[in-house]
Amino acid sequence: MTREPAASTAAAGGALDARLRLVRDGFDLEVAFAVGAGEVLALLGPNGAGKSTVLALLAGVLRPAAGRIELDGRTLAEASDRSSTFVRPERRRIGLLGQDPTLFPHLTALENVAFGPRAAGMPRRDATALAASWLARVGLDGLAHRRPAELSGGQRQRVAIARALAARPALLLLDEPFASLDVEVVPELRWMLREQLAASGTSAVVVSHDVIDAVVLADRTAVLERGRIVDTGPTREVLAAPRSPFTAALAGVNLVVGAAADGIVVAGEATFTGDAAEPLVEGASAAAVFRPSSVVVATRRPERTSLRNVWHDRVTAIEPSPGGGVRLRFGAPPVHADVTAAAVAELELAPGSEVWLAVKAAETSLHPLAPRR
Ligand SMILES: Nc1ncnc2c1ncn2[C@@H]1O[C@H](COP(=O)(O)OP(=O)(O)OP(=O)(O)O)[C@@H](O)[C@H]1O
């Protein structure tokens, strides 16, 4: 990726430090996180976890009941017994890009992008030149004079990205930026956004349901569940060693939570041996992680000694597997196994069938469940 000369883009990104508490209608949000200058943080989580609420607090649409938001050393909001600060949304230098681009319908793409710099006092010629250069960067060279109605959904979102970045926000909030676009246009748009965020050094928080957004866009990922951050760290590490069932499902792996005993993970009747990236703490919570395709399903207890992790359960559900084939679900511990349709037929499996399950130790990783630093 080519980085632009600092003089042309003057790294826009600010460092964010946020501690937020909000309670409304029985929903209790309490989070603390930081975003480094020029860094992209993905905020992932199930429906109702509080992701949009976090963005609304950062944007200044909601006021925290307690806590503090600091962007580049400037306090944007503070609520405590001693002091109260609240900077209005338009004075925060925070940009917002939602799933539906809200462009001015009567302005051309160029005028839409130039609008922010003009409003900030930039002379017309400079603002037009800046807008033209941003439209080129987002791949809309020839379409500068079209109005939003004359553009496709993907092209409109490109204009919205150019407009958001041309305003040089200290922090850009991206709320499901690709959710309402045709799936075919999304991969290229996602990579373009990644390049432009990096080239402009823009700090960003991206909220998404889609793990690919975190993988492509985000240096770090925080997973939010029921108003709490349950996991956070470099995106690759969070997905490689998930610490919550939601993250494990995102990463497409099984996560069995148990307790560490003598270097293995004990979860009810099942015990798991495997590679521990970090030492397990005796008696503390720990997880065994393995791929659904690593699970061997048999109607008799497997005799192969290489299969160290062996347990007995009943099939609770049989459904199509996302990768093709068949997914078998089990309850104790809750795991799934991806097998071929031929195997299901050969073993004559049906919901309720009793089977033996096994995973090689070499295909199992063990992780302490203490909070990641
Ligand atoms: N205007 C509101 N007034 C009161 N409660 C609200 C309001 N908006 C959302 N909530 C509640 O706050 C909680 C968090 O909602 P939020 O929209 O932040 O979650 P989310 O993670 O963004 O979910 P989704 O992925 O479905 O958009 C939910 O319990 C929701 O019902």
The ligand as an SDF file (V2000), in Angstrom:
LIG
                    3D

 31 33  0  0  0  0  0  0  0  0999 V2000
  -33.6890    4.9230   21.8650 N   0  0  0  0  0  0  0  0  0  0  0  0
  -33.5630    3.9450   22.7640 C   0  0  0  0  0  0  0  0  0  0  0  0
  -34.1450    4.0380   23.9690 N   0  0  0  0  0  0  0  0  0  0  0  0
  -34.0160    3.0710   24.8860 C   0  0  0  0  0  0  0  0  0  0  0  0
  -33.3110    1.9290   24.6840 N   0  0  0  0  0  0  0  0  0  0  0  0
  -32.7340    1.7690   23.5050 C   0  0  0  0  0  0  0  0  0  0  0  0
  -32.8190    2.7620   22.4690 C   0  0  0  0  0  0  0  0  0  0  0  0
  -32.1140    2.3170   21.4050 N   0  0  0  0  0  0  0  0  0  0  0  0
  -31.6170    1.1070   21.7450 C   0  0  0  0  0  0  0  0  0  0  0  0
  -31.9970    0.7800   22.9980 N   0  0  0  0  0  0  0  0  0  0  0  0
  -31.6440   -0.4630   23.7240 C   0  0  0  0  0  0  0  0  0  0  0  0
  -30.2500   -0.4240   24.0050 O   0  0  0  0  0  0  0  0  0  0  0  0
  -29.6890   -1.7340   23.8730 C   0  0  0  0  0  0  0  0  0  0  0  0
  -28.4960   -1.6760   22.9200 C   0  0  0  0  0  0  0  0  0  0  0  0
  -28.9510   -1.3250   21.6200 O   0  0  0  0  0  0  0  0  0  0  0  0
  -27.9330   -0.9800   20.4430 P   0  0  0  0  0  0  0  0  0  0  0  0
  -28.7610   -0.5040   19.2980 O   0  0  0  0  0  0  0  0  0  0  0  0
  -26.8610   -0.0990   20.9620 O   0  0  0  0  0  0  0  0  0  0  0  0
  -27.3090   -2.4120   20.1370 O   0  0  0  0  0  0  0  0  0  0  0  0
  -26.4930   -2.8630   18.8460 P   0  0  0  0  0  0  0  0  0  0  0  0
  -25.3770   -3.7110   19.3720 O   0  0  0  0  0  0  0  0  0  0  0  0
  -26.1220   -1.6890   18.0280 O   0  0  0  0  0  0  0  0  0  0  0  0
  -27.5510   -3.7690   18.1130 O   0  0  0  0  0  0  0  0  0  0  0  0
  -27.8120   -4.0050   16.5320 P   0  0  0  0  0  0  0  0  0  0  0  0
  -26.6400   -4.7990   16.0570 O   0  0  0  0  0  0  0  0  0  0  0  0
  -29.0810   -4.7820   16.5380 O   0  0  0  0  0  0  0  0  0  0  0  0
  -27.9260   -2.6510   15.9070 O   0  0  0  0  0  0  0  0  0  0  0  0
  -30.8140   -2.6380   23.4110 C   0  0  0  0  0  0  0  0  0  0  0  0
  -31.2910   -3.3170   24.5370 O   0  0  0  0  0  0  0  0  0  0  0  0
  -31.8450   -1.6880   22.8670 C   0  0  0  0  0  0  0  0  0  0  0  0
  -33.1260   -2.2260   23.0300 O   0  0  0  0  0  0  0  0  0  0  0  0
  1  2  1  0
  2  3  1  0
  2  7  2  0
  3  4  2  0
  4  5  1  0
  5  6  2  0
  6  7  1  0
  6 10  1  0
  7  8  1  0
  8  9  2  0
  9 10  1  0
 10 11  1  0
 11 12  1  0
 11 30  1  0
 12 13  1  0
 13 14  1  0
 13 28  1  0
 14 15  1  0
 15 16  1  0
 16 17  2  0
 16 18  1  0
 16 19  1  0
 19 20  1  0
 20 21  2  0
 20 22  1  0
 20 23  1  0
 23 24  1  0
 24 25  2  0
 24 26  1  0
 24 27  1  0
 28 29  1  0
 28 30  1  0
 30 31  1  0
M  END
$$$$
